[in-house]
Amino acid sequence: MTASPKATAVPSLSDMQLTTYKTARKQEPARDGMEIIVLDNGLRGRGEHSYQLLLEICKAFARRKIAYRVFGAKRMHRALIADIGAIPHFHGSLYKGKFPPFLEFVSRIWALLRDFLRGKSIFSEERTWRLLNETYERDLGRLPADVWKRENLIVVPAISQNQIYGLIRYLQSLPPYALPKVVAHLMFTPSWTPWGSNGKLGESYYRSAFLLADKLIGTSLFFTTENDALAEVYRHEFQIDTTILPIALPVFWLPQTNAKKVRLGFFGYSKTEKGFHLLPEAIEICHAKQLPVQFVVQIQHSNWEKATIAAERQLRRMPDVELIDRTMSNSEYAERTNAVDVTLLPYDPERFGPRGSGIFTEAVAAGRPIIAAQGIYAATSIERGEAEGEIFAPYEAAALAAAIERLLPRLSECRARAVERAARFARRHSGDAYSDVLLSLFQPKSDAA
């Protein structure tokens, strides 16, 4: 087993931070009864996975008159403060990686450069795990004291191996009689890393964390997953039972379009893990076959992946490709996604695997057919008859283009079936459905009996 992160002292707040917290506390009313506290160190901007989720669940909390607070990344976009009342807090990010130590980095600089040019990771899995867990533990200790009340429900919308150890260590430092209930959402597979490639140490990190948390699990600490496929991963690998917690997203109904060409859309982050690099060749094949299609592609990445940069350059030279070169607002996102006839989900089955996807959920809830890579949860949903569309394999551009060609002649019937199922699916992925699951975990078993 890999060594545990070293215990670190919680530093005291600076004078400026103390002044900020004291001022905020004076302005806040006294909090009695349960409050839901959302801790989201991945919340940085409107383009993040959890932004739409938080918009919906905060509305659901408000409808039920449940008090809540949301703590996001320290460097979050200030618009989030106005949108959902988020409080900047966390120093470490859910999506951050750490390079090897400086001397090691310098001594290996040419080997690391070669790896980078070949598209390989140059981050240190061990150092990322150790430092981010330490940072997360400190950040938890810096939260206002009234967060950690026994009456509260703490919700972590996404947690990875790089935070879970810090969370458990912090919970163990609290008096057992004062522990609140904590719901931590296992959004990723054990091999996931912030830099996109599968790691080698994630399984051992999760295993050590679950062993450390043994006495907390099921009493103060509860784990959730988005779907049964990911739940089975944690049940099989670690004997950890999870509750299904669906993504909550707004519902946008499809407009009726009479375009001569079928519009296919790729939305979200542009990275190889999500198959962005497959698009140029697949589009070229569709053009060569003169298929009646147009493509709408969102460009959103940090210029880090070589294959992603190359794919973007190719896309910019192609006809019948509309590029959206920015993070979109809620209204624009709704308009753009609902203007396409099919949503493309060419996610890598090896790296993305059984994880859930907000873009998948939004498409199915809106009654829109999808095209998905075999081996990801979206494809499993098609096989089960829960979603409509086409599955492609092997994982290559030619197979993606072939799936597009197969879907075109039956698109109308697929769409009709998708619309029939949409309302029921949307109800299962609403803010109220999300709240119901959280409150069921908060309610004592004796009361539920």
C-alpha positions in Angstrom: 0.0 0.0 0.0 1.2 3.5 -0.8 2.2 5.6 2.2 -0.4 7.9 3.6 -0.1 11.7 3.3 1.8 13.3 6.1 -0.4 15.1 8.7 -0.1 18.8 8.3 -0.9 21.5 10.8 -3.8 23.8 9.8 -2.4 27.3 9.4 -4.1 30.2 11.1 -6.1 32.6 9.1 -4.4 35.8 8.0 -5.7 39.1 9.5 -7.4 40.0 6.2 -9.2 36.6 6.1 -10.2 37.0 9.7 -11.6 40.4 9.0 -13.5 39.1 6.0 -15.0 36.2 7.9 -15.9 38.4 10.9 -17.6 40.9 8.6 -19.5 38.2 6.8 -20.6 36.6 10.0 -22.0 39.9 11.4 -24.1 40.2 8.2 -25.4 36.7 8.4 -28.5 35.7 10.4 -28.2 33.0 13.1 -28.5 29.6 11.5 -30.7 27.1 13.3 -31.6 23.6 12.2 -30.2 21.9 9.1 -28.1 23.7 6.5 -26.8 22.0 3.3 -23.1 22.9 2.7 -21.8 22.3 -0.8 -18.0 22.0 -1.0 -16.9 22.1 -4.7 -13.2 22.8 -5.2 -13.8 22.2 -9.0 -16.1 25.2 -9.3 -14.2 27.9 -11.1 -16.4 29.2 -13.9 -19.6 28.8 -15.8 -18.0 26.2 -18.0 -17.4 23.7 -15.2 -19.2 20.4 -14.8 -20.9 21.4 -11.6 -22.1 24.9 -12.6 -25.4 23.8 -14.2 -25.9 21.2 -11.4 -25.5 23.8 -8.7 -27.9 26.2 -10.4 -30.6 23.5 -10.4 -30.1 22.1 -6.9 -29.9 25.5 -5.3 -33.2 26.3 -6.9 -34.6 23.1 -5.4 -33.2 23.9 -2.0 -34.8 27.3 -2.1 -38.2 25.9 -3.1 -38.0 23.7 -0.1 -36.9 26.5 2.1 -33.7 24.7 3.0 -30.8 26.9 4.0 -27.6 26.3 2.0 -24.1 27.6 1.3 -21.8 26.9 -1.6 -18.0 27.1 -1.3 -16.0 27.0 -4.6 -12.5 27.5 -5.8 -10.6 30.5 -4.4 -10.0 31.8 -7.9 -13.5 31.3 -9.2 -15.1 33.7 -11.7 -16.8 36.4 -9.8 -20.0 35.9 -11.8 -20.6 32.7 -9.8 -21.0 34.8 -6.6 -24.0 36.6 -8.3 -25.3 33.4 -10.0 -25.5 31.0 -7.0 -24.0 32.9 -4.1 -20.9 30.8 -4.2 -18.1 31.7 -1.7 -14.5 31.6 -3.0 -12.5 29.3 -0.7 -10.5 26.3 -2.0 -6.9 26.7 -2.9 -6.4 23.3 -4.5 -8.4 22.5 -7.7 -10.1 19.2 -8.5 -8.6 19.4 -12.0 -5.0 20.4 -11.0 -1.9 18.3 -11.4 1.6 18.6 -9.9 4.9 18.3 -11.7 7.8 16.2 -10.1 9.9 18.0 -7.5 12.1 20.8 -8.9 15.4 19.0 -8.8 13.9 15.8 -10.3 12.2 17.9 -12.9 15.5 19.6 -13.9 17.4 16.4 -13.9 14.8 14.8 -16.2 14.0 17.8 -18.3 14.9 16.3 -21.7 13.1 13.0 -21.0 10.0 14.9 -19.8 10.2 17.1 -22.9 10.2 14.0 -25.1 7.3 12.6 -23.2 5.4 15.9 -23.7 6.0 16.0 -27.4 4.8 12.4 -27.7 1.6 13.3 -25.8 2.5 11.5 -22.6 1.9 12.8 -19.1 4.7 14.7 -17.4 2.9 15.1 -14.1 3.7 13.2 -10.9 0.8 11.0 -9.8 2.3 10.5 -6.3 3.1 14.2 -5.7 -0.3 15.3 -7.0 -2.0 12.9 -4.6 0.1 13.9 -1.6 0.1 17.7 -2.1 -3.6 18.1 -3.1 -4.8 15.9 -0.2 -2.8 18.0 2.2 -4.1 21.2 0.6 -7.7 19.9 0.8 -7.4 19.0 4.4 -6.1 22.5 5.2 -8.9 24.1 3.2 -11.5 22.1 5.1 -10.0 23.4 8.4 -10.2 27.0 7.1 -14.0 26.8 6.6 -16.2 28.8 9.0 -16.6 26.8 12.2 -20.4 26.6 11.9 -20.0 24.5 8.7 -19.1 21.5 10.8 -22.3 21.3 12.9 -23.9 18.0 13.6 -27.2 19.2 12.2 -25.7 20.1 8.8 -25.5 18.0 5.6 -22.1 18.4 3.8 -22.2 17.6 0.1 -19.1 17.2 -2.0 -20.4 17.1 -5.7 -17.2 15.5 -7.0 -14.2 14.0 -5.2 -11.2 12.1 -6.5 -8.2 10.3 -5.0 -6.6 13.7 -4.6 -9.1 14.9 -2.1 -10.7 11.9 -0.5 -7.8 11.2 1.9 -7.7 14.8 3.1 -11.5 14.7 3.7 -11.3 11.5 5.8 -8.4 12.7 7.8 -10.2 16.0 8.6 -13.4 14.2 9.6 -11.3 12.0 11.9 -9.9 15.1 13.6 -13.4 16.2 14.6 -15.1 15.1 17.8 -17.2 12.0 17.0 -20.3 13.5 18.8 -20.2 16.6 16.6 -19.7 14.9 13.1 -22.2 16.1 10.5 -23.3 13.7 7.7 -21.1 14.0 4.6 -22.1 12.9 1.1 -19.1 12.5 -1.2 -19.8 11.9 -4.9 -17.5 9.5 -6.7 -17.7 11.0 -10.1 -14.6 9.4 -11.6 -13.2 6.0 -12.2 -10.3 5.0 -9.9 -7.8 5.3 -12.7 -8.8 8.9 -13.6 -6.2 11.7 -13.3 -6.7 15.5 -13.8 -4.5 15.5 -16.9 -6.6 13.0 -18.8 -4.5 9.9 -19.1 -5.2 6.8 -16.9 -3.0 6.7 -13.7 -1.3 3.6 -12.2 -1.8 4.4 -8.5 -5.4 5.5 -8.2 -6.7 2.1 -7.1 -4.2 1.9 -4.2 -5.0 5.4 -3.1 -8.7 4.8 -3.0 -8.2 1.5 -1.2 -6.2 3.1 1.5 -8.7 5.9 1.9 -11.6 3.5 2.2 -9.7 1.5 4.8 -9.0 4.6 6.8 -12.7 5.6 6.6 -14.0 2.2 7.7 -15.7 3.4 10.9 -17.2 6.5 9.3 -18.8 4.9 6.2 -22.5 4.4 6.6 -22.7 6.5 9.8 -21.2 9.9 9.0 -19.8 9.4 5.5 -21.8 8.3 2.5 -20.7 7.7 -1.1 -22.7 8.2 -4.2 -22.2 7.6 -7.9 -24.1 8.8 -10.9 -25.1 5.5 -12.4 -25.1 1.7 -11.7 -22.2 1.0 -14.0 -19.8 3.2 -11.9 -21.4 1.9 -8.7 -20.5 -1.6 -9.7 -16.8 -0.5 -10.2 -16.6 0.6 -6.6 -18.6 -2.4 -5.3 -16.4 -4.9 -7.2 -13.0 -3.2 -6.6 -13.4 -2.0 -3.0 -16.6 -3.5 -1.6 -18.0 0.0 -1.2 -21.8 0.4 -1.7 -22.9 3.7 -3.2 -26.3 5.4 -3.7 -27.2 6.5 -7.2 -27.2 10.4 -7.3 -28.4 11.6 -10.8 -27.0 14.7 -12.4 -29.5 17.5 -12.1 -29.8 19.7 -15.2 -32.4 22.1 -16.7 -34.7 20.8 -19.4 -34.7 22.4 -22.8 -37.2 21.1 -25.3 -36.2 20.6 -28.9 -37.4 23.2 -31.4 -38.8 21.9 -34.7 -36.3 22.4 -37.5 -36.7 22.0 -41.2 -33.0 22.2 -42.2 -31.9 20.3 -45.3 -28.8 19.1 -43.5 -28.6 17.2 -40.3 -26.7 19.2 -37.6 -24.4 17.2 -35.3 -23.0 18.9 -32.2 -19.9 18.3 -30.1 -20.0 20.4 -26.8 -18.0 20.7 -23.7 -14.2 20.5 -23.1 -12.1 19.8 -26.2 -9.7 17.0 -25.2 -8.7 13.6 -26.4 -10.4 11.9 -23.5 -13.7 13.1 -25.1 -12.7 12.2 -28.6 -12.1 15.7 -29.9 -9.2 14.5 -32.0 -11.4 12.1 -33.9 -13.6 14.8 -35.3 -11.5 16.1 -38.3 -11.0 12.7 -39.9 -14.7 11.7 -39.3 -15.9 15.0 -40.8 -13.6 14.5 -43.8 -15.1 11.0 -44.4 -18.7 12.4 -44.2 -17.8 15.1 -46.7 -16.2 12.6 -49.0 -19.4 10.6 -49.0 -21.4 13.7 -49.5 -23.6 13.0 -46.5 -26.2 15.8 -45.8 -24.6 16.9 -42.5 -23.2 20.0 -40.8 -21.2 20.1 -37.6 -21.3 22.4 -34.7 -18.1 22.1 -32.5 -17.3 23.9 -29.3 -13.6 24.9 -28.9 -12.7 25.0 -25.2 -9.3 23.9 -24.0 -6.1 25.1 -22.5 -3.7 24.5 -25.4 -2.0 21.6 -23.5 -2.7 18.5 -25.6 -0.8 18.3 -28.8 -3.5 16.2 -30.6 -6.2 18.6 -29.5 -4.3 21.6 -30.8 -3.7 19.8 -34.2 -7.4 18.8 -34.4 -8.5 22.4 -33.8 -6.2 23.7 -36.6 -7.8 21.1 -39.0 -11.3 22.0 -38.0 -10.7 25.7 -38.7 -10.0 24.9 -42.3 -13.1 22.7 -43.0 -16.3 23.7 -44.7 -19.7 23.0 -43.1 -18.2 23.2 -39.6 -19.4 25.9 -37.2 -17.0 26.6 -34.4 -18.1 28.0 -31.0 -14.9 29.5 -29.7 -15.8 30.2 -26.1 -17.5 29.2 -22.9 -21.2 29.8 -23.4 -23.8 31.4 -21.1 -26.8 29.4 -20.0 -29.1 30.9 -22.6 -26.6 30.5 -25.4 -25.8 26.9 -24.4 -29.5 26.0 -24.4 -29.9 27.7 -27.8 -26.9 26.1 -29.4 -27.4 22.5 -28.0 -31.0 22.5 -29.0 -30.3 23.7 -32.5 -28.5 20.4 -33.3 -30.3 17.2 -34.3 -27.7 14.8 -32.8 -25.2 15.1 -29.9 -21.8 13.5 -30.5 -20.3 11.7 -27.5 -17.1 10.1 -28.9 -15.6 9.6 -25.5 -12.7 7.3 -25.0 -13.9 4.1 -23.4 -10.5 3.4 -21.8 -10.2 6.8 -20.1 -13.8 8.0 -19.7 -15.3 4.6 -19.1 -18.6 4.3 -17.1 -18.6 7.9 -15.9 -21.7 10.0 -16.3 -21.9 13.0 -18.5 -23.9 16.2 -18.2 -23.9 16.6 -22.0 -25.3 13.1 -22.3 -28.0 13.8 -19.6 -29.0 17.1 -21.2 -29.4 15.5 -24.7 -31.5 12.6 -23.5 -33.7 14.8 -21.2 -34.3 17.0 -24.3 -35.3 14.1 -26.5 -32.2 14.3 -28.7 -30.5 11.2 -30.3 -26.8 10.6 -29.5 -23.8 8.9 -31.1 -21.6 7.3 -28.5 -18.4 5.1 -28.3 -19.0 1.5 -27.3 -17.9 1.0 -23.7 -19.0 4.3 -22.2 -22.2 4.7 -20.1 -24.0 6.6 -22.9 -23.6 3.6 -25.2 -24.9 1.3 -22.4 -28.0 3.5 -22.2 -28.6 3.1 -25.9 -28.3 -0.7 -25.5 -30.8 -0.7 -22.7 -33.3 1.4 -24.6 -32.9 4.4 -22.2 -31.4 6.6 -24.9 -31.7 6.7 -28.7 -28.9 6.8 -31.3 -26.0 4.9 -32.6 -22.9 3.2 -31.1 -19.6 3.0 -32.8 -16.6 0.7 -32.5 -13.7 0.3 -32.8 -12.6 3.6 -31.2 -11.5 5.4 -34.4 -12.7 8.2 -36.7 -13.8 5.9 -39.5 -16.2 4.1 -37.1 -17.6 7.4 -35.9 -18.3 8.5 -39.5 -19.9 5.1 -40.2 -22.2 5.5 -37.2 -23.3 9.0 -38.5 -24.1 7.4 -41.8 -26.1 4.6 -40.2 -28.1 7.0 -38.1 -29.2 9.4 -40.9 -31.9 7.2 -42.6 -33.5 6.4 -39.2 -33.1 9.7 -37.5 -36.8 10.6 -37.6 -37.9 7.4 -35.8 -35.0 7.7 -33.3 -36.0 11.2 -32.5 -39.7 10.2 -32.1 -38.8 7.5 -29.5 -36.3 9.9 -27.8 -39.0 12.5 -27.3 -41.4 9.9 -25.9 -38.9 9.0 -23.1 -37.6 12.5 -22.5 -40.0 13.7 -19.8 -39.6 10.7 -17.6 -35.8 10.8 -17.9 -35.8 14.6 -17.1 -37.9 14.0 -13.9 -35.2 11.6 -12.7 -32.5 14.2 -13.3 -34.1 17.2 -11.8 -32.9 19.4 -8.8 -35.8 17.9 -6.8 -34.7 14.3 -7.6 -31.2 15.2 -6.5 -32.5 16.8 -3.3 -34.6 13.7 -2.5 -31.5 11.5 -2.6 -29.5 13.8 -0.4 -32.3 14.1 2.2 -32.8 10.3 2.2 -29.2 9.9 3.3 -29.5 12.7 5.9 -32.6 11.1 7.5 -31.7 8.7 10.3 -32.5 5.1 9.6 -34.7 4.9 12.7 -36.9 7.7 11.3 -37.0 6.1 7.8 -38.2 2.7 9.2 
